[in-house]
């Protein structure tokens, strides 16, 4: 499937707009990055992924610099990777598991690890952490990507560590 075809399929279904960037990896595979203006637009994306017989590979979440959460869904549609990014300012997202069951574990994981609630998710059970641990435990740590940047390029990591020590 070509990214242009997917873009044509979603452009009239997204209510708040989006940005689309197309890339190619070192092997010539197409990769799309879609940044949604409003998190509710993940539903028409999921419906389009389903229509193309695609699946959710994984979901990435992290607390961004503004203190909100960024959530990125990573989809595979016939070998084309489509990454869809959204932000949540209220710790909730709309669950796409009822549309794409392949999102089940990934959405449960971000609930458990980052305390971002996938509203409408059919399963409330935890995957990994004991119930004695607070939901969102990973919000307390510095993301590996920031740590690597901080160690290699700037003093970001050490500034954050020292701030917490004081």
C-alpha positions in Angstrom: 0.0 0.0 0.0 1.2 3.5 -0.8 1.1 6.3 1.7 -0.7 8.5 -0.8 -3.5 6.0 -1.0 -3.8 5.9 2.8 -3.8 9.7 3.0 -6.6 9.8 0.5 -8.6 7.3 2.6 -8.3 9.4 5.8 -8.3 13.0 4.7 -12.1 13.5 4.8 -12.5 11.5 8.0 -10.2 13.5 10.2 -12.1 16.3 11.9 -9.3 18.4 13.4 -6.6 18.1 10.8 -3.2 16.4 10.8 0.3 16.6 9.5 1.7 13.9 7.3 5.3 13.2 6.6 6.5 10.3 4.4 10.0 8.7 4.7 11.8 5.8 3.3 14.1 3.6 5.3 17.5 2.3 4.2 15.8 -0.6 2.5 13.3 1.4 0.5 10.3 0.7 2.8 7.7 3.4 3.1 7.1 4.9 6.6 4.5 7.5 7.4 4.4 9.8 10.3 1.0 11.3 11.0 0.6 13.9 13.8 -3.1 14.3 14.8 -4.3 17.8 15.9 -6.9 16.1 18.1 -6.7 12.7 19.9 -10.2 11.6 19.0 -9.1 11.3 15.4 -7.4 8.1 16.2 -10.7 6.3 15.7 -11.1 7.0 11.9 -7.4 6.1 11.6 -8.0 2.8 13.3 -11.0 2.1 11.1 -9.0 2.8 8.0 -6.2 0.6 9.2 -8.8 -2.2 9.7 -10.3 -1.6 6.3 -6.8 -2.1 4.8 -6.3 -5.3 6.9 -3.6 -3.7 8.9 -2.6 -4.2 12.6 -1.3 -2.3 15.6 2.3 -3.3 16.2 2.9 -1.4 19.4 2.1 1.8 21.2 4.8 4.2 22.5 4.0 6.7 25.3 6.1 9.3 27.1 5.6 12.4 29.2 6.7 15.3 27.0 8.3 18.5 28.0 5.0 20.3 28.6 4.1 17.6 31.2 1.4 16.1 28.9 1.7 12.6 27.4 2.5 11.9 23.8 1.2 8.6 22.5 2.4 7.1 19.2 0.6 4.2 17.6 2.7 2.1 15.3 0.7 0.3 12.6 1.7 -2.2 9.8 -0.4 -2.1 6.7 0.9 -4.6 4.1 4.5 -3.9 5.1 4.1 -0.1 5.2 4.7 1.3 8.7 2.3 4.1 9.7 3.1 6.0 12.9 0.3 8.1 14.4 1.1 10.6 17.1 -1.3 12.3 19.4 -1.2 14.2 22.7 -3.4 13.9 25.7 -3.7 16.7 28.3 -6.1 14.7 30.5 -4.4 11.3 30.8 -7.0 9.7 28.4 -7.1 8.3 24.9 -9.9 6.6 23.0 -9.2 2.9 23.0 -8.9 1.4 19.5 -8.9 -2.2 20.8 -12.6 -2.6 19.9 -11.7 -1.8 16.3 -8.2 -3.4 16.2 -7.8 -6.2 18.8 -4.0 -6.1 18.0 -3.9 -2.9 20.1 -5.1 -4.7 23.3 -1.8 -5.4 25.1 -0.2 -2.1 24.0 -3.0 0.0 25.3 -3.1 -1.9 28.6 0.7 -1.4 28.9 0.5 2.4 28.5 -2.3 2.4 31.1 -0.2 0.4 33.5 3.2 2.1 32.9 2.2 5.7 32.1 -1.3 6.0 33.7 -2.8 7.0 30.4 -6.3 5.5 30.3 -7.6 4.0 27.1 -11.3 4.9 27.5 -13.5 2.0 26.3 -10.8 -0.6 26.5 -12.6 -4.0 27.3 -9.9 -5.3 29.7 -9.0 -3.5 32.9 -6.4 -6.2 34.1 -2.8 -5.3 34.5 -0.2 -7.0 32.3 3.1 -6.7 34.2 3.1 -4.8 37.5 1.7 -5.9 40.8 -1.3 -3.9 41.9 0.7 -2.7 44.9 2.7 -0.5 42.5 1.3 2.8 41.5 -0.1 3.1 37.9 2.2 5.3 35.8 5.4 4.3 37.5 7.4 5.0 34.3 6.5 8.7 34.5 9.0 8.9 37.3 11.9 8.0 35.2 13.9 9.7 32.5 13.2 8.2 29.0 16.1 6.3 27.5 16.1 8.5 24.5 16.5 11.6 26.6 19.1 10.0 28.8 21.1 9.0 25.7 20.8 12.5 24.4 21.7 14.0 27.7 24.8 11.8 28.1 26.1 12.3 24.6 25.2 15.8 23.6 24.2 18.0 26.6 24.0 18.0 30.3 20.2 17.5 30.3 20.4 14.2 32.2 22.7 15.5 34.9 20.6 18.6 35.4 17.5 16.5 36.0 19.4 14.1 38.3 20.9 17.0 40.3 17.5 18.7 40.5 15.9 15.6 42.0 18.8 15.2 44.5 18.6 18.7 45.9 
